[in-house]
Amino acid sequence: MGRYFIHAHAAKASAGEPKARYTDRLMNLIYLILVRYAHAPMGSTLLTRSYSFWSIIKLGNSFGCFRRLIYVIIFMQFMNGSNIMKFLTILIISIIIGMSNLAYAQNQPSFSLPIDCELNITCFIQNYVDIDPSENVRDYTCNKASYNGHKGTDFRLLSTLSIQKGVRILAAASGVVKATRDGMADKLALNIDDPSIKNRECGNGVVIDHGNGWEIQYCHMKKGSVIAKKGELVEQGEEIGQVGYSGLAQFAQLHITVRQNDRIIDPFTGNDNFNASCSLAQNTSSGLWDKALKKQLIYKRGDLLQSGFSTAIVTPASLEGGEALQIPFSTSAPAIIIYARFINLERGDKISFEILGPSGELIKNITDPLERNKAHYVAYSGKKRPKDGWEEGSYKGKVKLLREGETIIMQEQVIEIK
């Protein structure tokens, strides 16, 4: 699959063709500015100068990061004329920029959900695009639901057990399959420097070309599930494979990277990720998701993946593998433990646990505040079996995420012991 599957999660950009393509565009841009204005002096007709400006605008739009600089340069050139010329120049620039931006917006695709799941129930957004070019981390809302250099969006499942049912990956928009790969094993990456996945961090995956320079790369697909074929046309919502955890994956997930002319684009804003601005009030209204989906993609500052009861201490690994969900309860169980599994918690967050047994309160406590943000966090509280065993009846558990004295999330669970 070549460069499309190198460093899907790495901070450094791929070398080679993209860099050369940007260099060519810059040289062409400089050449066009010099040539157009060498042959369009102030004595030229307004039509000639407008054509020159429009030609450069079109090239500028394809070279997004220099667009504003180009506008300023041309504006300064035009302002050397008379007052009438200045007025007409401002009018023409306003019209052309408006037309240019409208054409750019019309060329933006509209994406549907690329995974067949229930958002915030059976799948969750773990990581967003990191828009901070430094070693710091920022997502599009100025929060830290990402990691350094992350170039896409991660939709995670509850556990690796989920992929046994076959969770479909869907084309987010219609397009032509550009590249595919299959055959890599589904294996959680415990070592990010594992040589067996070097230069194949994306794992099994697909790249779809959506036209006008837009493409999406789909990563970490289940071994043997890729059904998309290179060169074929796929429709929006069509299955292209299934969720897995091949490549550099630490949980069962679908990672997507959106590109436009080789620039990384954040689908939640429609902007490239280099030096992009962020806002605490940011929402998805300006993003690339279709209208029906935007309402479901409201940003959440922390989320509860799951909570429940167990008879033994749970770990992130046991929950990721699904083992903790299969433990039976009886009056002779060694312990009753209530657990909670969160993503993207913030410094200062606390977790409250309560268990009410048939005879009343069994457990009630609150954890110490978190000392730093947590991308993935498992907490629990429990009690060992009493000498005479557990009382038969209903046991009700309650988990709360507390932030600045308020309950952000609450979930309840019930088990029966007989």
N, C-alpha and C positions, 0 to 999 in steps of 0.2 A: 504493500500500500504506500510505500515511499514516505514522503515527509508528512503525510496527513496523520500518521500515527506515531509520531515522535514527540515525546514530552507533553502528553495530554494534560498533565498536572504540574509541569515544571515551570519555573519562573523565567527561564531563558527562552527566547524565540528561536525557531529553527533557522538554520543557516541556509544559504544557497539561493534558490530562485526568488523567494519573496524579497530579499534584500536587493538583488539585482533589479527586480521589477520596480521597486521604489526609486532606485538610483536613476533608471531610465526615465521614469515619470518626472523626476526633478529636473533632469537635463532638458527634456522636451519642454517643460514648463518655462524654464529660463530662456530657452531658444525662442519660444513662441512670443514671449513678452518683448524680447529685443527686436524680433523681426516685425511684429505687428506695429510697434510704435516707431520703428525706423521708417516704415512705409505709411504711417498715418500721423503726419505732423499736425500742428494746430490748424493749418490751413485746409486740411482735409474736410470733406463733408461730414456732417453729423452721422449720416448713415454708415459711412466707411468706418468711423471711429466706434460706432455702436456695434458693428459687426465684429470689429477687433475685440471689443470688450466681451461680447457674448461668447466668442471662441475661447477666450481665456477662462471665462466663468465655467464653461463646460469642462474644460480640463481641470480647473480648480476643484470642482465637485468630485472628480475621480481621485483627487489627491487631497482628501478631506482635511488632514491636519494643517495644511497651508492655505486653506480657503480664505480665512479672514485676512491673512497677510496679503494675499493677492488682491482682495477688494481694496485694501488701504492703498497699495501701490498704484493701482489704476485710478483711484479717486484723486490722488495727489497729482497724477499726470494730467487729468482732465481739468483740474482747478487752475491751470495756468492761463485760461482763456478769459473772455469778457464776462460781465455779470450775466448776460443772457445765456452765454455758453455754460456758465456755472449752474444757472437754474435748470437748463435743459439736461445738463449732466446729472444733477441730483435726481431729477425726475426719471431719467432713463435708468440710472443705477438702481433706484428703488424698484422700478418695474421689473428689471431683469433679475435682480436678486430674489424678488418675490416669486417670479416664474421659475427660477432655478431651484429655490427651496421647495416649491410645490412639486416640481418634477422629481426632486430627490425623495420627498415624502411619499409620492405615488409609487415610487420604485421599491419602497420598503415592503417586505412580505408581512403576512399576518400568520402567526403560528398558533396551532392548536396544541393541546397537551400531548407530549411525545411518549407518554407511558399510560398504560391501561390500568389505572388504579384510582382509589378514592383519596383525594388530597386531604392531608391531615388526619386520615383514618388508617389507611393501609400503606400510604407512602407520604413522605415528608421532604421538604427542601432542607437539606443539610448545609450546603455551601452555595454562596453566590459568587459572582465575578469579583475578584479583588481589583478595585479601581485605583489603588495607591501604587505608584511606580517604585516607591522606596521599600525598605524592609518592613515598614508598618503595614497594617491590614485595614482596609475599609471596604464595606459593601456599598451598594447604591444609596443606602439610608444613613450612611456615616457610622453604622454599627460594625460589628466584627464577625458576622456570620460568613466567614471565608477563611482562607489562609494565604500566606505570602505567595504571590505569583499565580494564584488559581485563575484559570482562564475560562471557566464555564460555570454551569449550574448542575448541582448534584441532587437527583431525586433518589432518596434512600428508601429501602423496604424495611419492615420490622426486623427481619432476620434472614439468614441464608436459607432457612427452612421454607421461606416464601417462594423461592424460585422453583421448588419442586412442582408447584401447581402451574407454572408457566405464566409469568407476567409479561404481557405483550409490549413490545416497543413499537411505536407508531410514527410514521412520517409526519413531522410537524407542519409540512407544507408539500405541495406537489413539486416534483423535480425529477432529475435524472441521476441515477446512482453513479457516483464518480469513482468510488473505491470501496472494497470490502476486505475483511479478514476474519477467519474463523480457525478453530483448532487449538486455541490456547485453553489450558485447564482453568476451571473455576477454583481459585485458591486464594484465601485471604493473605494479603501481603503483610507479613510481620516485619519484614526488613525492606525499607524503601530503596536500598542499594542492591537488592537481589539481582545478580547478573543474568538470571534466566528471563527477566522482563526488561532488561536494558534496551532502550530504543523501541520498546513495545509496551510502554506504560498504559496505553489506551486499551490494551487487550483486544478481544474480538470486537469488531465494530464496522460501521458503515459511514461513508461520507456522501451526502446528497447535495447536488448543485441545484439551487432554486432560481437561477438566472440573475442577471444584472449584478454579478459578482457575489451574490449571497450563497452561502453554503452552511450546512450543519454537520458536525461530526458527532456520532453516537458511539459511546465507549462502554467497556466492561460487560459486553453481552455474553450470554450463556453459551458455553461451548456446544457447537452443533446446531445452534438455533438460527443462525444468520440465513435468511431466505432471500434477501435482496441480491440481485445479480448486477454486476457492473454493466453500465450502458442502458439498463432498462428504465422505463418511465414508471414512477410510483405516484400514486394519488395521495392527497392529504388524508391522514387517518388510516392508511394501509399498513398492515403489519410488515415489519422488516426484520424482526428477530425477537428475542426475549431477554429480559433482565438477568444478569449474572453477576459474577465478581471476578472476572478474568483481568489480567494485567495488574496495575498498581491500584488495587482496591482493598480497602480495609473494612468494607461492609458491602452487602448486596445493594447495587445501585445502578442507575443510569446517569452517566455524565454526558452533557451535551456542550459543545463549543460552537458558538455562532460566529461566522466570519463574513465580512463584506470587503471584497478586494484585498483579502489577506489581513485585514485589521480585525482584531478581536472586538466583538460587539456584545454589550450587555443587553440581553433580551428584555430586561425590565425597564430600560430607559431608551434603547435604540441608539445609544452613543458608544463610541469606542472606549476602551478601558484605560487609555493612557491619559493621566492627568484629568480624568473626568471629575466633575463636581458631584457632590452628594448633598442630601438634605434629610433631616430627621422627619420632615413632613412629606418626603418623597412617596409617591405611590406608583402604580403601574399604568396610569392613564396614558403616559407617553411612550410606553414600551411597545414591543412587537407582538405581544400575545393578542389573540382575537378577543372581541368585546365580551363574549360569554365567559371566557376563561379569566379575564382580568379580575372579575369579582371574587373568584376563588383564590387568587394569588396575593391577597392582602398580607403584607409583611408581618411576621410574628417575632417578637423579641423573646425567643425561647419557646420551646414546645415540649410536651410530654409524649414520648413515643408509646410508652406502655407502663402499666402498673399492675400489680397482682400479688398473690400469695405464693409462698414457697415453703418447703420443709427444710431447706438448707440455704446457706449463704449463696447469693447470686453474684456473678461477676460479669463484666462486659462481654467476655468471651462466651460464657454459658448462655447469655441472652441473645447474642448474635447468632449462635448456633441453634437456638430454639429449645435447648435442653430444659431450661427452667419452666417451660410451659407444659411439660409432660410429667410432672411429679404428682403422684396421687396423695390424698390426705386420708388420715384415719385417726382414731383416738390414741394410737401408739406412735404417731409421727414424732420425730425427735425435736422438732421446733415448729413454731408458726412465725413466719417472717413475711412482712409486707415490704415490697420494694417498688422503686420508681426509676424510670430510665428517661433522662432528658437530653435535649440537644440545645446548643447555643444559649447556655445560661450566662448570666452576667455577674460580675463581682458584686458581692453583698447579698446575693440571693440566699434564701433559706428554704428548707423543705420541712414540712410538718407531716407527721405520721400519727394515725389513730387506729386502734382496733377495739371494737366492742364485741365481747363474747356473749354467750347466753346469759351469764350472770352479771354482766356489766363491763366496765372499762378494763381492758387488758393492757393496752399500750397508749401513751400519749406523750410525744416529745417533738422537739424542733432541733434541727441540725444547726451547727455554727454557721455564720455567714461565709460564703465562698470568698477566698482571698484573691481570686482572679477569674476571668471568664473561662467557661468550660464548653468546648465544642460538643463533647459527649460525656454524660455524667450519670453514674449509677449510685443510688443511695438506698439504704434499707434499715429497718428496725425490726426487732423480733424478741421472742421469749422462748426459753427452753421448756420442754414438756414437764409438767408437774409430776410429782411422784405417782399419783393415781391415774395419770393419763389425761387427755383432753376431754372436756365435757362435750357431750353430743349437742348438736344444734347449729344455729347460724352464727357465723363470724363476719362482721362487717368492717371493712377497712376503708380508710379515707386518706388520700394524699393531697397535699396542697403545695403549690409553689408561691412563696411569699417574697414580695419585693417592696421595699420601703414601707413596710407595715400593711400592705394590701395583698389580698389573695388574687394572684394572676391566673392560676389554673387550679382546678380541683377535679379529682376523679375518685369514684367510689367502686369498691369491689365487694363481692359476697361469696363465701364458700360454705358448704354444708359438711359437717363432720358427723359421721354415723358409726 
